[in-house]
Amino acid sequence: MMQKNLVMFEDIKKKSMERLKFEERLKDEKLVNIKSQYHNKPLEYALAIYAYYCCYKCKKPYFGGHKDC
């Protein structure tokens, strides 16, 4: 069961980074500001701002939008 969750988390990390690049957010203030907790940490930033959910049919994660919406 743990392996299944780890595989899903790896998929979410991959999709989060792809979404960050797709939305051209690699130059966001929080990534370039040296005082930001996300400075040079794009994966952590992507995981913090995006919401992913598990499909009840296929059991794969899908993008659900921005967490602040």
VENFEN-V209325 format. One record per backbone hydrogen bond with DSSP energy under -1.0 kcal/mol. CO is the residue of the C=O (numbers start at 1). NH is the residue of the N-H. Records with the same first field share a line. If there is no record, write none. Layout:
CO->NH + NH
This chain:
1->5
2->6
3->7
4->8
5->9
6->10
7->11
8->12
9->13
10->14
11->15
12->16
13->17
14->18
15->19
16->20
17->21
18->22
19->23
20->25
21->24
25->28
28->31 + 32
29->33
31->40
33->36
36->39
38->41
41->45
42->46
43->47
44->48
45->49
46->50
49->67
51->64
53->62
55->59
60->55
62->53
65->51
66->69
